[in-house]
Amino acid sequence: MERIKSDFRKSKLLSGAALLTLSTFFVKLVGLLYKIPMLSLLGAEGMGYFNSAYELYILIVGAATAGLPVALSVLLSGALAKGDLPLAKRIDRTALFLCLLLGICGSSTLVLFARRFCELIKSPNAYLSILSIAPTLFFTCLSASFRGYFQGHSNMAPTAISQVAEAFLKLVFGVFFSSLAKSRGCPVEVVAASAGAGLSLGSALTCLWLAVVKRRADKGQREILPSGDTISVLKGLSRLSLPITLGVSLSGAARILDITMILRRLQSIGMDAATANSIYGSYSTLALSVYGLLPSLVSSVCLPLVPLLSAAHASGDVKREEELVHDGFRLIALFSVPGAVGITAFSKEILTLLFSGQSEAVGVAAPLLSCLGISAFLSCMIGGIQSVLHARKIVVRPLFAMLAGTFLKSVLAYFLIGNPSFAILGAPISTLFCNLLVTLLGMAILAKGKGREPCAKVFFAPLLASLGSVGVFASVFSHIQGSLKGSKALFLCGLFLSVILYFALAFLLGSLKREDFPFYDPKKVKKVQKMAQNKQFFQK
């Protein structure tokens, strides 16, 4: 029975990670497709206004939603592991109320302080974009509560579907509204604000769908009355969510710091406001978009890992906990290492493929993206480390690690961006050292915990496979690209073959295992489901 139970939980991690990876890939693909027409409609200047508003939205939405869904999934999975359904219902209702309150406060904050923020970053034309994005925050907070509920039940399907639907709706409405505004001859700041209105409408429709799905999921449990002290549940959610929220807020503050530091320091070395905003628009729209793809893919592993690891930790299953941690980091390495190597080696080719026709912006962003390659891997490591710590309810010490990293980033960014020899290159360099410090501190915290943590061998095999596949691709591509210069099909075919070669090498080196591929025997699944009807099955 123990082996069947272990296989069942591992399948939950792998299936959840696979589903979320697929959805995240489509979300990021749609996001990149979104920015291609938007860059044509708005130009680098308009994207600078839109991204300024979007970064402020990310900062506040991170403060409002980062901690509560994680705390909800941790506490909910722990209550379900003990078979306490009334307590699980109390936890869900309390978290929903908090997310509703935070959504109202967050949207109001965006509206009230929009003008002051524009004055801070010296970009007054971003004001309308901030106002148009403000309703998005309210609906995002509610959606975060619904997703945390499903994640606590280790059901990743609604999260995956809603992410894809939301990205697609934002693409459709954002491009439609901005195109309509531009066709009517509106100024660039109004066109950028119209794109923000599309984001708000897409978020509203996604939130409505999640609410309907959750109501249907609760249909068989409506007779169960919530139990437990609301104050105790509130304290438990706050104790877990507040440090996580502060940590994510620091990351958001670092992004806002990037905006302020880049625009101000570039102007301090002689650039005019329009040129500085155009350079920032190229950096944020092109380089940061590709850079953010890897951590988003790794979150597909972290989301299902947290409730499963929390349940194992709550039930005292140390062996299973160690297995989950090892499998989690192995999957993180499988995604992050080749991605970081590929971004570093082929930054210009990737950006040219995605943003054809924007040669000037690509020329600015390509060296910046290449510098961000290693930072992307470190960001993935940070996500994995924090997921393990959060599942174990260790939430305060990672906050101090983020604080130290943010301080280092601010100091380096100030001096490097203000130096004409570095200028905008100082932004990715400061990000690299920030992520490196946070990763090292996080590993030190993990080393003090209980249990055997995965060693460097988990990352060694993916690194060898990555260097081998990228090396073959680079050598072949450099020899034949002269005859087919600028061929996108050539690059895509080579990239596809290098991915296949990478997974083949990863399998030979043991990073990718046989049991990661096949579905489990249906008879075994039925046996597990029958045994799971007994409350004692997952309490042991």
C-alpha positions in Angstrom: 0.0 0.0 0.0 2.8 2.4 0.8 4.3 1.9 -2.7 0.9 2.5 -4.3 0.4 5.6 -2.2 3.9 6.9 -3.2 3.2 6.3 -6.9 -0.2 8.1 -6.6 1.3 11.2 -5.0 4.2 11.2 -7.5 1.7 11.0 -10.3 -0.1 14.0 -8.9 3.1 16.0 -8.9 4.1 15.0 -12.4 0.6 15.3 -13.9 0.1 18.7 -12.2 3.5 19.9 -13.3 2.9 18.7 -16.9 -0.5 20.3 -17.1 0.7 23.6 -15.7 3.8 23.6 -17.9 1.7 23.2 -21.0 -0.7 25.9 -19.9 2.2 28.2 -18.9 3.8 27.7 -22.3 0.6 28.7 -24.0 0.2 31.7 -21.7 3.7 32.9 -22.4 3.3 32.3 -26.1 0.1 34.3 -26.1 1.8 37.0 -24.0 4.6 37.3 -26.6 2.1 37.3 -29.4 0.3 40.0 -27.6 3.4 42.2 -27.4 4.2 41.8 -31.1 1.1 43.7 -32.3 1.1 46.0 -29.3 4.7 47.0 -30.1 3.6 47.8 -33.7 0.5 49.8 -32.4 2.2 51.7 -29.6 5.9 51.7 -30.5 8.6 51.6 -27.9 7.3 54.9 -26.4 3.8 53.7 -25.9 5.0 50.3 -24.5 7.0 52.3 -22.0 3.8 53.9 -20.7 1.9 50.7 -20.7 4.7 48.7 -19.0 5.1 51.4 -16.3 1.5 50.9 -15.4 1.7 47.2 -15.7 4.8 47.0 -13.4 2.8 49.0 -10.8 -0.1 46.6 -11.1 2.3 43.6 -10.7 3.7 45.2 -7.5 0.3 45.7 -5.9 -1.2 42.4 -7.1 1.9 40.6 -5.7 1.3 42.2 -2.4 -2.3 41.4 -2.5 -2.3 37.8 -3.8 1.1 36.2 -3.5 0.8 35.1 0.1 -2.8 34.1 0.5 -3.1 31.5 -2.2 0.0 29.8 -1.0 -1.1 29.9 2.6 -4.6 28.7 1.6 -3.1 25.7 -0.3 -0.8 24.8 2.5 -3.5 24.9 5.3 -6.1 23.4 3.1 -4.0 20.5 2.0 -3.0 19.9 5.6 -6.6 19.9 6.8 -7.6 17.5 4.0 -4.7 15.2 4.8 -6.1 14.9 8.3 -9.7 14.4 7.0 -11.0 17.5 8.6 -13.4 18.8 5.9 -15.3 21.3 8.1 -12.0 23.0 9.0 -11.0 23.0 5.3 -14.3 24.8 4.5 -13.6 27.4 7.2 -10.1 28.0 5.8 -11.5 28.5 2.3 -14.2 31.0 3.3 -11.8 33.1 5.4 -9.3 33.3 2.6 -12.0 34.3 0.1 -13.1 37.1 2.4 -9.5 38.3 2.7 -8.9 38.2 -1.1 -12.1 40.2 -1.7 -11.1 42.8 0.8 -7.6 43.0 -0.6 -8.9 43.3 -4.2 -11.0 46.4 -3.2 -8.2 48.0 -1.3 -5.7 47.3 -4.1 -7.7 48.7 -6.9 -8.5 51.8 -4.9 -4.8 52.3 -4.1 -4.0 52.2 -7.9 -6.5 54.8 -8.6 -5.7 57.1 -5.7 -1.9 57.1 -6.1 -1.7 56.9 -9.9 -0.8 60.5 -10.4 1.9 60.5 -7.7 3.5 57.4 -9.1 3.7 59.0 -12.6 5.4 62.0 -11.0 7.9 59.7 -9.2 9.1 58.0 -12.4 8.8 61.1 -14.5 6.3 59.6 -16.9 3.0 61.6 -16.6 1.6 60.0 -19.8 1.4 56.6 -18.0 -1.5 58.0 -15.9 -4.4 56.7 -18.1 -2.8 53.3 -18.4 -2.7 52.9 -14.6 -6.4 53.9 -14.3 -7.4 51.4 -17.0 -5.5 48.5 -15.4 -6.9 49.2 -11.9 -10.0 47.0 -12.1 -7.8 44.0 -13.2 -6.4 43.9 -9.7 -9.8 43.3 -8.1 -10.6 40.4 -10.3 -7.1 38.9 -10.0 -7.4 38.8 -6.2 -10.7 36.9 -6.4 -9.2 34.5 -9.0 -6.2 33.9 -6.8 -8.5 32.7 -4.0 -10.3 30.3 -6.4 -7.0 29.0 -7.7 -5.6 28.5 -4.2 -8.7 26.4 -3.3 -8.2 24.1 -6.3 -4.4 23.9 -5.6 -5.1 22.9 -2.0 -7.2 20.0 -3.4 -4.2 19.2 -5.8 -6.5 19.9 -8.7 -4.5 21.9 -11.2 -6.9 21.7 -14.2 -9.0 24.9 -13.3 -5.8 26.9 -12.7 -4.3 25.8 -16.0 -7.5 26.4 -18.0 -8.1 29.8 -16.5 -4.6 30.9 -17.1 -4.8 30.1 -20.8 -8.3 31.6 -21.1 -7.2 34.8 -19.4 -4.2 35.3 -21.6 -6.2 34.7 -24.7 -8.9 37.1 -23.7 -6.4 39.8 -22.8 -4.8 39.3 -26.2 -8.1 39.7 -28.1 -9.6 42.6 -26.1 -6.3 44.4 -25.6 -5.4 44.4 -29.3 -9.0 45.2 -30.3 -9.4 48.2 -28.0 -6.0 49.6 -28.8 -6.5 49.2 -32.5 -9.9 50.9 -32.2 -8.3 53.8 -30.3 -5.5 54.2 -32.8 -7.9 54.0 -35.8 -9.7 57.0 -34.3 -6.5 59.0 -34.2 -6.1 59.0 -30.4 -2.7 59.9 -28.9 -0.3 57.2 -27.9 -1.1 57.4 -24.2 -4.8 56.8 -24.9 -4.0 53.8 -27.1 -1.9 52.4 -24.3 -4.7 52.9 -21.8 -7.1 51.1 -24.2 -4.8 48.0 -24.0 -5.1 48.2 -20.2 -8.9 48.2 -20.5 -8.6 44.9 -22.5 -6.7 43.4 -19.6 -9.4 44.3 -17.1 -12.2 42.8 -19.2 -10.2 39.6 -19.8 -9.6 39.2 -16.0 -13.3 39.8 -15.2 -14.5 37.1 -17.5 -11.9 34.6 -16.2 -12.8 35.3 -12.6 -16.5 34.7 -13.4 -15.6 31.3 -15.0 -13.6 30.2 -11.9 -16.4 31.2 -9.6 -18.8 29.0 -11.6 -16.4 26.0 -11.6 -15.8 26.4 -7.8 -19.5 26.5 -7.1 -20.0 23.3 -9.0 -17.1 21.6 -7.2 -18.6 22.5 -3.9 -22.0 21.1 -4.9 -21.5 17.8 -3.1 -20.2 19.3 0.1 -22.7 22.1 0.7 -24.2 20.2 3.6 -20.9 20.3 5.4 -20.8 23.2 7.9 -17.5 25.1 8.4 -15.9 24.5 11.8 -13.0 26.0 13.7 -12.4 29.3 15.2 -12.3 32.0 12.5 -9.8 34.1 14.4 -7.4 31.1 14.7 -7.8 30.4 11.0 -7.2 34.1 10.2 -4.1 34.0 12.4 -2.8 30.9 10.6 -3.4 32.5 7.2 -1.7 35.7 8.2 1.2 34.0 9.8 2.0 32.2 6.6 0.9 34.8 4.0 2.3 38.0 5.4 6.0 37.1 5.2 5.4 35.6 1.7 3.6 38.8 0.7 6.4 41.0 2.0 8.9 38.9 0.1 7.0 39.2 -3.2 6.4 42.9 -2.5 10.2 43.3 -2.3 10.5 41.6 -5.7 7.8 44.0 -7.0 9.6 46.9 -5.4 12.8 45.8 -7.2 10.9 46.0 -10.5 9.5 49.4 -9.7 13.1 50.4 -8.7 14.2 49.3 -12.1 11.7 51.7 -13.7 12.6 54.6 -11.5 16.3 53.9 -11.6 16.5 53.3 -15.3 14.5 56.3 -16.4 16.2 58.7 -13.9 19.7 57.5 -14.2 19.7 57.4 -18.0 18.5 61.0 -18.0 21.3 61.8 -15.5 23.9 60.8 -18.1 22.5 63.0 -20.8 19.6 61.2 -22.4 16.3 63.0 -23.0 13.1 61.6 -21.5 11.8 60.1 -24.7 15.1 58.3 -25.5 15.3 56.9 -22.0 11.7 55.7 -22.1 12.3 54.1 -25.5 15.3 52.2 -24.2 13.4 51.1 -21.1 10.5 50.0 -23.4 12.9 47.8 -25.4 14.4 46.3 -22.2 11.1 45.6 -20.5 9.1 44.5 -23.6 11.7 42.3 -25.3 14.4 41.2 -22.8 12.3 40.9 -19.7 9.5 39.1 -21.5 11.8 36.3 -22.6 13.6 36.3 -19.3 10.3 35.8 -17.4 9.4 32.7 -19.4 11.7 30.3 -17.4 10.5 31.2 -13.9 6.9 31.0 -15.1 7.5 27.4 -16.4 9.2 26.4 -13.2 6.2 27.7 -11.2 4.3 24.8 -12.9 6.4 22.5 -10.8 6.2 24.7 -7.6 2.4 25.0 -7.6 1.6 21.3 -7.3 4.7 20.7 -5.2 3.6 22.9 -2.3 0.3 21.2 -1.3 1.7 17.7 -1.8 4.8 18.6 0.2 2.7 20.3 2.9 0.5 17.2 3.2 3.5 15.0 3.6 5.0 17.4 6.2 1.8 17.6 8.1 1.4 13.8 8.3 5.1 13.3 9.3 6.0 11.3 6.3 9.7 12.3 6.1 10.6 9.8 3.4 7.9 10.9 1.1 8.8 14.6 1.8 12.4 13.9 0.8 11.2 12.2 -2.4 9.0 15.1 -3.3 11.8 17.7 -2.7 14.2 15.7 -4.9 11.7 15.2 -7.7 10.8 18.9 -7.6 14.3 20.1 -7.9 15.0 17.5 -10.6 12.1 18.8 -12.7 13.2 22.4 -12.0 16.7 21.6 -13.3 15.3 19.9 -16.3 13.5 23.1 -17.4 15.7 25.9 -16.1 19.3 24.8 -17.0 18.8 24.3 -20.8 16.6 27.4 -21.0 19.3 29.6 -19.3 22.0 28.2 -21.6 19.8 28.8 -24.7 18.9 32.3 -23.8 22.5 33.2 -23.1 23.7 31.7 -26.4 21.0 32.8 -28.8 19.5 36.0 -27.4 19.6 37.9 -30.6 18.2 35.1 -32.7 15.3 34.5 -30.2 14.4 38.2 -30.2 14.7 38.5 -33.9 12.4 35.5 -34.3 9.8 36.9 -31.9 10.0 40.6 -32.8 10.8 40.7 -36.5 10.6 44.2 -37.9 11.9 45.8 -34.7 15.6 45.6 -35.5 16.5 48.7 -33.5 14.7 47.4 -30.3 16.2 44.0 -30.8 19.7 45.5 -31.1 19.2 47.2 -27.7 17.6 44.2 -25.9 19.8 41.3 -27.2 22.9 41.9 -25.1 20.6 42.6 -22.1 18.8 39.3 -22.5 22.1 37.4 -22.9 23.2 38.9 -19.5 19.8 37.8 -18.0 20.3 34.1 -19.0 22.1 33.1 -15.7 19.7 35.2 -13.7 16.8 33.2 -15.2 18.2 30.0 -13.8 18.8 31.6 -10.4 15.3 32.9 -10.4 14.0 29.4 -11.0 16.2 28.2 -8.1 14.7 30.8 -5.8 11.2 29.7 -6.7 12.0 26.1 -5.9 13.7 26.9 -2.6 10.9 29.1 -1.5 8.2 26.5 -2.4 9.9 23.9 -0.2 10.3 26.4 2.7 6.7 27.6 2.4 5.4 24.1 2.5 7.4 23.6 5.7 5.9 26.8 7.0 9.3 28.5 7.1 8.4 31.9 5.8 10.3 34.6 7.8 13.9 33.7 6.9 13.3 33.8 3.1 12.0 37.3 3.6 15.4 38.5 4.9 17.1 36.9 2.0 14.9 38.8 -0.4 15.6 42.0 1.6 19.3 41.6 1.3 19.1 40.8 -2.5 16.9 43.9 -3.1 19.3 46.2 -1.2 22.2 44.9 -3.2 20.3 45.3 -6.5 19.4 48.9 -5.7 23.0 49.9 -4.9 24.4 48.2 -8.0 21.7 49.6 -10.3 22.2 53.1 -9.1 26.0 53.2 -9.7 26.1 51.0 -12.9 23.2 52.6 -14.8 24.5 56.0 -13.9 27.9 55.1 -15.4 28.0 55.8 -19.2 30.2 52.7 -19.7 27.3 50.5 -18.5 24.1 52.5 -18.8 21.1 50.2 -19.3 23.4 47.1 -19.0 23.6 47.9 -15.3 20.0 46.7 -14.9 20.5 43.1 -15.8 23.9 43.0 -14.0 22.3 44.2 -10.8 19.5 41.5 -11.3 22.2 38.8 -11.6 23.9 39.6 -8.4 20.6 40.1 -6.6 19.4 36.6 -7.6 22.8 35.0 -6.8 22.7 36.4 -3.3 19.1 35.3 -2.7 19.8 31.8 -4.0 22.9 31.3 -1.8 21.0 32.5 1.3 18.0 30.3 0.5 20.3 27.2 0.1 21.8 28.0 3.5 18.4 28.1 5.0 17.5 24.7 3.4 20.8 23.2 4.7 19.7 24.0 8.3 16.4 22.2 7.8 15.6 18.6 8.5 16.0 15.9 5.9 18.4 15.2 3.1 18.2 17.9 0.5 19.1 17.4 -3.2 22.8 18.0 -4.0 24.5 19.5 -7.0 24.2 16.2 -8.9 20.6 17.1 -9.7 21.8 20.0 -11.8 25.0 18.5 -13.3 23.4 16.1 -15.8 21.0 18.8 -17.2 24.0 21.2 -17.6 26.0 18.6 -19.5 23.0 17.8 -21.7 22.4 21.5 -22.3 26.0 22.3 -23.3 26.0 19.3 -25.6 22.8 20.1 -27.4 23.4 23.9 -27.6 27.0 23.3 -28.7 25.9 21.0 -31.6 23.2 23.5 -32.6 25.5 26.5 -32.5 28.2 24.8 -34.6 25.8 23.6 -37.2 23.9 26.8 -37.3 27.0 28.9 -37.7 28.1 26.9 -40.7 24.9 27.0 -42.7 23.3 30.3 -41.8 25.5 32.1 -44.3 23.7 30.4 -47.2 20.3 30.9 -45.7 20.8 34.2 -43.9 17.9 35.4 -41.8 15.9 32.2 -42.3 13.4 31.8 -39.4 12.6 28.3 -40.6 16.3 27.3 -40.3 16.5 28.5 -36.7 13.2 26.9 -35.7 14.2 23.5 -37.1 17.6 23.7 -35.5 16.0 24.7 -32.2 13.5 21.8 -32.4 16.2 19.3 -33.1 18.4 20.6 -30.2 15.5 20.2 -27.8 15.1 16.6 -28.9 18.9 16.1 -28.5 18.7 17.6 -25.1 16.0 15.3 -23.8 17.9 12.3 -25.3 21.1 13.3 -23.5 19.2 14.0 -20.3 17.6 10.6 -20.4 21.0 8.9 -21.0 22.6 10.9 -18.1 19.7 10.0 -15.7 18.1 13.4 -15.3 15.0 12.3 -17.2 13.7 9.0 -15.9 11.5 6.3 -17.5 8.7 6.7 -15.0 8.4 10.4 -16.0 6.8 9.4 -19.3 4.1 6.7 -19.0 0.7 6.9 -17.4 0.1 4.7 -14.5 -1.7 1.4 -14.8 -5.5 2.1 -14.8 -6.0 -0.9 -12.5 -3.6 0.6 -10.0 -5.3 4.0 -10.2 -8.7 2.4 -9.5 -7.2 0.5 -6.5 -5.8 3.8 -5.2 -9.1 5.6 -5.6 -10.9 2.8 -3.8 -8.4 2.9 -0.9 -8.5 6.7 -0.8 -12.2 6.6 0.2 -11.0 5.5 3.6 -10.0 8.6 5.6 -7.1 6.8 7.2 -5.4 6.3 3.8 -3.7 9.7 3.6 -3.4 10.3 7.4 -0.6 7.8 7.7 
